[in-house]
Structures are given as structure tokens and as C-alpha cells.
Amino acid sequence: MSEVTDKKALMKAVVKDIIIKLHQGATVEESKARFEREIGTITSSEIAEIEQSLINDGVSPDEIKKFCNVHALLFETALKKAASDTTSPSHPVYLFKLENREIEKLTASLKDIIKDKDRLDDNNFRQAARQLLEKLKGLDVHYARKEQLLFPFLERYGFMGPSKVMWGKHNEIRGLLKDAFTKVDALPVDDYIKTCLNPLVEETDGMIFKEENILFPASLEKLNVQDWVDILKESPEVGYAYIEPPGDTGHLIAELKNTAAEEPKIIEDNVISLPTGNLTLTELLNILNILPIDVTFVDKDDRVRYFTDNKERIFVRTKSVIGREVRNCHPPQSKEKVEQILADFKSGTRNYADFWINFKDKFVYIKFMAVRDKTGQYLGTLEVTQDVTGIRKLQGEKRLIDERT
């Protein structure tokens, strides 16, 4: 285990211990002081992982839900320091946040009538509260889109906490909203504010904080571009609250694919996050080395950077070739052709060149391909070599269902 991984594991253990002691009776002030002293900063993803590990250890989701608001208070300062908005207007998270801005307007209006209750007669107060509560019903659609679309994708990555904890908080808020409707005419105004409106406003605003500082950042880290595209495609089935549904979904999906970060990154313990899944370095290395082809990568400066090291290579490669100019890896009579292929790749006039030769007892297919990023920038050339002797002899069909070995 690396030193970075050791430190991360220790940090998580300390935070987990702080949360456990918080559940056992430690005050928020004591817990915050210890957190600032021993940790200082934390990411939303790390909080989600710690809460998930508590559930895995047997802490009930109801217990986590009970202390959910306290957890948010504990990490509030650290999360606000780390908060950043990196999503484009076509992104589902951006659309969730647009809805949150409208929800905040409604809770702010509820706070205003609470503050002005002494200047309003009872009938006017109740009428204003009833109108705002009617508009606040849109919360149900906002929460349902999280429950039916976002949560299932998080579950695929092993994050069950939002489904088990946040969904429960949604239902608490739904219950508070229903209660506020039921009792708007039944209680004295002061009692109604204390027992119905204040808890509803506090929990609704608290949910926005949890979404934007914990749930959404963790989701952006865990979900890949295709996940978000699928969520965007299916969102009209659930609906939108307070905002106009995106009109040209096809255009938005194309924009999302273009603007979403697709660059691989190391996320933890040598796991590489790729647009279509996650692999450890060991898995990736052995996948590449077991491919039934030989692969060599030459960078944009024409130097050999990598080759697969399978046991049955067609052309011998040694590690001494790493860093060598590719021109010097070919016989003199081939250099001019190699130069022309590289020049064409760099200019963009073509993207591949292929050849087939008889080599020893094999019929070998060789293909050079220009490697480009999503903007078309030339990154290098990939050479793929394959023994297709057996493939050329194939006839008829052999289906998986016919396999008996």
C-alpha cells in the first residue's frame, strides 16, 4: 500500500471514529473541533464512502438518516471550501441545481411570511402559506428524478447510501409538506410555524446543501459520461420541477458528450477511471498482454513509447526500443514509406495504412492508425500486428451455444 493510500485510509478511519462518537453523544462543536484539528479537508466522495462503510459495518440506514443533518453541519465548512461547479448547462446536475434555485425562492418566501406574521392577519398568513406550499409540491418530482434515475446508477458503483438514507430524508420532507397542508387551518399561527413550517423549511434547505455539497460532487466523480447521457435521455419520463424541460435533447446529449470530462484518471488504489468503466493497473496490463494482437504505440514526436508484452509476439520487441525514433526501427528501404505515413497522419490527410505479408509460416496483417483526442489533435500512431492465418481459413459458423469444451 502506498504512503498516499495509507494516509487516506487513516483519514477515513479518524472521520469514521468522529461520526461514531457523534452518534454516541459527542456534541457537534466537539466533533467539529476534532475534525478541523486532525483532518481539515474532506471531499464529498470521501464522506459518501465513509457513510457507506458505516452501513456496511451494520449501522442502520435509519441511524445514518437520523444524524444526516448533523453530518452536514460537521463537514459544512470543509465542503464549502471545496465546492465547485464544473457542469455545463446540458448536464443533469446543472438541471437539478436550476430546480434548487427555484426551491430556494419558495423557502425564502416562506421565511418572509414567517418573519412578517405579525403584520399579516391570520387569514392572509394562511392563504399565503397555502399558496407557497402548493408550489412546493414540485419537490416530489425533483426527488423522484433522483430516486428513479440518479440513485440506480450510484448503486451500480456500490453506493447504496443515497438510496437507503437520502430517499428516507425525501420521505420525511414529503411528510412535513403534507402535514403543513393538513394543519394550515387547524393550529394557531405561532404553533403552526413552530411545528410545521420551520421544520419543513429547515429540512428542505438542508437537502439542497446535501445535494450540492455531497451527493452531486460524489456522483460527478463516480458516474461516467454515458451514465449521464442515459440519465438525461430518461429524465423526461420522470419530469422536471419548476424549469422548462430541455427542448432539443439530441443537441444537449451531443453537447454533454463534448463537454463532460472523459480523460482517464487514477481514483484510488491504482484504479483507473475510464469513460466506459474502471480497471486496476494490474487488470489493464494483463488485458493488454493477452490480446491476440501485437500493439506498439509511437508518440507524436515519433518515439516508441509502449508495446504489449505477450508471449507469442510476431515481431520481436525488446525494452531497449523504448524512446527510440520509429524511423530507426524499420529497415532502410522502408524509411521513406514510414515517413510518408507519419506525415499524412500528422497533416490529417489519412487515418490509417494497412499491409499484409507472408512471414515465416504466418500470414500477417499490419495496420498503422493515427491516434487523436476528441478535438482531432494528433497524439501518436498505433501499430497493430495480427497473425490471421487461421482466420483466413474460417468457414461457416461456430456459435457460443455450440461450444462443448
C-alpha positions in Angstrom: 0.0 0.0 0.0 1.4 3.4 -1.0 2.0 6.2 1.5 -0.8 8.2 -0.1 -3.2 5.3 0.3 -2.0 4.8 4.0 -2.8 8.5 4.8 -6.2 8.3 3.1 -7.1 5.1 5.0 -6.0 6.8 8.3 -8.1 9.9 7.5 -11.2 7.8 6.8 -10.7 5.9 10.0 -10.4 9.1 12.0 -13.5 10.6 10.4 -15.4 7.4 10.8 -14.5 7.4 14.5 -15.7 11.1 14.8 -19.0 10.2 13.3 -19.4 7.1 15.6 -18.7 9.2 18.7 -21.1 11.8 17.4 -23.8 9.2 17.3 -22.8 8.1 20.8 -23.4 11.6 22.2 -20.4 13.8 21.3 -21.5 17.4 20.5 -21.2 18.9 17.1 -18.8 21.6 18.5 -16.5 18.9 19.9 -16.7 16.9 16.7 -16.0 19.9 14.5 -13.0 20.9 16.6 -11.5 17.4 16.3 -12.2 17.3 12.6 -10.5 20.7 12.0 -7.6 19.6 14.2 -7.0 16.2 12.8 -8.4 16.3 9.2 -9.2 19.8 8.0 -10.4 19.0 4.5 -12.5 16.2 3.0 -14.2 15.5 -0.3 -17.9 14.8 -0.8 -16.9 11.4 -2.3 -14.9 10.5 0.9 -17.9 11.4 3.1 -20.2 9.2 0.9 -17.7 6.4 1.2 -17.4 6.7 5.0 -21.2 6.7 5.4 -21.4 3.7 3.1 -18.8 1.9 5.1 -20.8 2.6 8.3 -23.8 0.9 6.6 -21.6 -2.0 5.5 -20.5 -2.3 9.2 -24.0 -2.7 10.3 -25.1 0.8 11.2 -28.7 1.0 10.1 -29.7 3.4 7.4 -32.3 4.9 9.8 -29.4 5.7 12.2 -27.5 7.4 9.4 -30.6 9.3 8.3 -31.3 10.4 11.9 -27.8 12.0 12.0 -27.7 13.1 8.4 -28.2 16.8 9.2 -25.6 16.6 11.9 -23.1 15.1 9.5 -23.8 18.0 7.1 -23.1 20.5 9.9 -19.9 18.7 10.8 -18.5 18.9 7.3 -20.1 22.2 6.2 -17.0 24.4 6.3 -14.8 21.9 4.6 -17.3 21.2 1.9 -18.0 24.8 1.1 -14.2 25.4 0.7 -14.1 22.5 -1.8 -17.3 23.2 -3.7 -17.0 24.0 -7.4 -19.4 23.9 -10.3 -17.9 22.2 -13.3 -21.0 21.1 -15.1 -22.4 22.5 -18.4 -26.0 23.7 -19.0 -26.8 20.4 -20.6 -25.7 18.3 -17.6 -28.4 16.6 -15.4 -26.6 18.0 -12.3 -26.9 21.5 -13.7 -30.6 20.9 -14.3 -31.0 19.6 -10.7 -29.3 22.8 -9.5 -31.6 25.0 -11.6 -34.6 23.4 -9.8 -32.9 24.0 -6.4 -32.6 27.7 -7.2 -36.4 27.8 -7.6 -37.0 25.7 -4.5 -34.8 28.2 -2.6 -37.1 31.0 -3.8 -40.1 29.2 -2.3 -38.4 28.6 1.1 -37.2 32.2 1.1 -40.8 33.3 0.6 -42.0 31.0 3.4 -39.3 32.6 5.7 -40.6 36.1 4.7 -44.2 35.4 5.7 -42.9 33.8 8.9 -40.9 37.0 9.6 -43.9 39.2 8.7 -46.6 37.1 10.6 -47.3 39.9 13.0 -48.1 42.3 10.1 -50.5 39.8 8.5 -53.8 38.8 9.8 -54.4 35.1 10.3 -56.4 34.7 7.1 -53.8 36.4 4.9 -51.0 34.4 6.5 -52.7 31.1 6.0 -53.6 31.9 2.4 -50.0 32.9 1.6 -48.7 29.8 3.3 -51.2 27.6 1.4 -50.2 29.1 -2.0 -46.5 28.6 -1.3 -47.0 25.1 -0.1 -48.9 24.3 -3.3 -46.0 25.4 -5.4 -43.6 23.5 -3.1 -45.3 20.2 -4.2 -42.8 20.3 -7.2 -40.3 18.9 -4.7 -41.8 15.5 -5.3 -40.8 15.5 -9.0 -37.3 16.8 -8.1 -36.8 14.0 -5.6 -38.4 11.3 -7.8 -35.8 12.1 -10.6 -33.0 11.5 -8.1 -34.6 8.3 -6.8 -35.5 6.8 -10.1 -32.5 7.8 -12.2 -29.5 9.0 -10.2 -29.7 6.6 -7.3 -29.8 3.4 -9.5 -26.6 4.5 -11.3 -24.9 5.1 -8.0 -25.9 1.6 -6.8 -24.1 0.1 -9.8 -20.9 1.6 -8.3 -21.6 0.2 -4.9 -23.0 3.4 -3.4 -26.2 2.2 -1.7 -26.3 5.0 0.9 -28.3 7.6 -1.1 -31.0 5.0 -1.8 -31.2 4.0 1.8 -30.5 7.3 3.6 -31.4 10.2 1.3 -34.5 8.6 0.0 -35.7 8.3 3.6 -35.0 12.1 4.1 -37.0 12.8 0.9 -40.0 10.9 2.5 -39.5 12.9 5.7 -39.8 16.1 3.8 -42.8 14.8 1.8 -44.4 14.0 5.2 -43.6 17.5 6.6 -45.1 19.1 3.5 -48.3 17.0 3.8 -48.5 17.8 7.5 -48.1 21.5 6.7 -51.0 21.3 4.3 -53.2 19.4 6.7 -52.7 21.7 9.6 -52.6 25.1 7.8 -56.1 26.0 9.1 -56.1 23.8 12.2 -53.4 25.3 14.5 -52.8 28.8 16.0 -50.3 30.6 13.7 -47.4 30.6 16.1 -47.8 26.9 16.8 -48.2 26.2 13.1 -45.0 28.0 12.3 -43.1 26.2 15.1 -44.3 22.6 14.4 -44.9 22.7 10.7 -43.3 25.5 8.7 -40.0 25.9 10.4 -39.1 22.1 10.2 -40.2 22.0 6.6 -38.1 25.0 5.5 -35.1 23.7 7.5 -35.2 20.2 6.1 -35.8 21.5 2.5 -32.9 23.9 2.6 -30.8 21.2 4.3 -31.5 18.8 1.4 -30.2 21.3 -1.1 -27.0 21.6 0.9 -26.6 17.8 1.0 -27.3 17.5 -2.7 -24.9 20.2 -3.9 -22.1 19.6 -1.5 -22.2 15.8 -1.1 -24.5 13.9 -3.5 -23.8 15.8 -6.8 -20.0 16.1 -6.4 -19.7 12.4 -5.5 -22.0 11.5 -8.4 -19.8 13.5 -10.8 -16.8 11.6 -9.6 -18.3 8.1 -9.8 -20.5 8.2 -12.9 -19.1 8.3 -16.4 -20.3 10.3 -19.5 -22.6 7.5 -20.8 -24.3 7.3 -17.4 -25.1 11.0 -17.5 -26.3 10.7 -21.1 -28.6 7.9 -20.1 -29.9 9.9 -17.2 -30.6 12.9 -19.5 -32.4 10.7 -22.0 -34.7 9.2 -19.4 -35.3 12.4 -17.4 -38.4 13.4 -19.4 -40.1 10.1 -18.3 -40.0 11.3 -14.7 -40.3 15.0 -15.4 -38.8 18.3 -14.3 -39.9 20.6 -11.5 -40.0 24.4 -11.8 -38.0 24.5 -15.0 -38.8 24.1 -18.7 -37.9 20.6 -20.0 -34.8 20.8 -22.2 -36.1 21.2 -25.8 -33.5 19.7 -28.1 -32.4 16.7 -26.1 -30.3 15.3 -29.0 -28.4 18.6 -29.2 -27.9 18.6 -25.4 -26.7 15.0 -25.4 -24.1 15.8 -28.1 -23.1 18.9 -26.0 -22.9 16.8 -22.9 -20.6 14.2 -24.6 -18.4 17.0 -25.8 -18.1 18.9 -22.5 -18.1 16.1 -20.0 -14.6 15.2 -18.8 -13.6 11.9 -20.4 -10.0 11.9 -19.5 -8.8 8.8 -17.6 -7.7 9.4 -14.0 -6.4 7.4 -11.1 -9.1 7.4 -8.5 -7.8 5.2 -5.7 -5.6 2.2 -5.0 -4.3 2.2 -8.6 -7.8 2.1 -10.1 -8.0 3.9 -13.4 -11.4 5.6 -14.1 -12.2 5.4 -17.9 -15.3 6.7 -19.7 -16.7 3.2 -20.0 -15.6 1.6 -16.7 -12.8 1.2 -14.1 -9.8 -1.0 -14.2 -6.8 -1.5 -11.9 -3.4 -1.1 -13.4 -2.8 -4.8 -13.0 -6.0 -5.7 -14.8 -5.2 -3.3 -17.6 -1.7 -4.6 -18.1 -2.8 -8.2 -18.3 -5.7 -7.4 -20.6 -3.3 -5.7 -23.0 -0.8 -8.5 -22.8 -3.4 -11.2 -23.5 -4.8 -9.6 -26.6 -4.5 -11.8 -29.8 -2.6 -8.9 -31.5 0.8 -7.1 -31.0 0.4 -3.4 -30.2 3.1 -0.7 -30.4 2.5 2.9 -29.7 4.6 5.7 -31.1 4.1 9.2 -29.7 3.6 12.5 -31.5 7.3 13.0 -31.5 7.8 9.7 -33.4 9.4 7.9 -30.5 8.4 4.4 -29.3 6.6 4.7 -26.0 4.9 1.3 -25.4 4.4 -2.2 -26.7 2.4 -5.2 -25.4 4.5 -8.0 -24.0 2.6 -11.1 -24.9 4.3 -14.5 -25.1 3.7 -15.1 -28.8 4.7 -11.8 -30.5 5.1 -12.0 -34.2 7.9 -9.4 -34.4 10.5 -9.3 -31.5 10.4 -6.2 -29.3 12.9 -5.5 -26.5 12.7 -2.8 -23.9 15.7 -1.1 -25.4 13.4 0.1 -28.2 11.5 2.4 -25.7 12.4 6.0 -26.5 13.9 5.1 -29.9 12.8 7.0 -33.0 10.5 4.9 -35.0 12.3 5.5 -38.2 15.3 3.6 -36.8 13.1 0.6 -36.0 12.5 -0.2 -39.7 14.9 -1.3 -42.4 16.4 1.4 -44.6 14.3 0.5 -47.6 11.1 1.2 -45.6 12.1 4.5 -44.1 10.6 6.7 -46.8 7.2 4.9 -46.6 7.2 5.3 -42.8 8.0 9.0 -43.1 5.1 9.5 -45.6 2.6 7.6 -43.3 3.6 9.7 -40.3 3.4 12.9 -42.3 -0.1 12.0 -43.6 -1.2 11.2 -40.1 0.0 14.5 -38.7 -1.5 16.5 -41.5 -4.8 14.7 -41.2 -4.9 13.5 -44.8 -5.4 10.0 -43.7 -6.0 8.0 -40.5 -4.7 4.5 -41.3 -2.4 2.5 -43.5 -2.5 -1.3 -43.7 -0.4 -4.1 -45.2 -0.3 -7.9 -45.3 2.7 -10.1 -45.7 3.9 -13.7 -45.5 6.2 -14.0 -42.6 7.8 -17.4 -41.8 4.8 -19.7 -41.7 2.2 -17.0 -40.9 0.0 -14.6 -42.9 0.4 -11.3 -41.1 -1.9 -8.3 -41.2 -0.3 -5.0 -40.1 -2.3 -1.8 -39.6 -1.0 1.7 -38.6 -3.6 4.0 -37.1 -3.5 7.7 -36.2 -4.4 8.2 -32.5 -6.2 11.5 -31.9 -8.0 13.2 -29.0 -11.7 14.2 -29.2 -10.6 17.6 -30.8 -8.7 15.8 -33.5 -5.3 16.6 -32.2 -2.7 14.1 -33.2 -1.3 12.1 -30.2 0.7 9.4 -32.0 0.5 6.2 -34.0 -0.7 2.8 -33.0 0.8 -0.2 -34.9 -1.3 -3.4 -34.6 0.0 -6.7 -36.0 -2.0 -9.9 -36.2 -1.5 -13.4 -37.3 -4.6 -14.0 -39.5 -3.5 -17.4 -40.9 -6.2 -19.3 -39.0 -8.8 -16.5 -39.5 -8.5 -16.8 -43.3 -9.4 -20.5 -43.1 -12.6 -20.0 -41.2 -15.8 -21.2 -42.9 -19.4 -21.5 -41.9 -20.3 -20.6 -38.3 -19.4 -21.6 -34.8 -21.8 -20.2 -32.2 -21.3 -19.9 -28.5 -24.3 -22.3 -28.0 -22.4 -24.9 -30.0 -19.4 -24.8 -27.7 -19.0 -28.0 -25.8 -15.5 -27.7 -24.4 
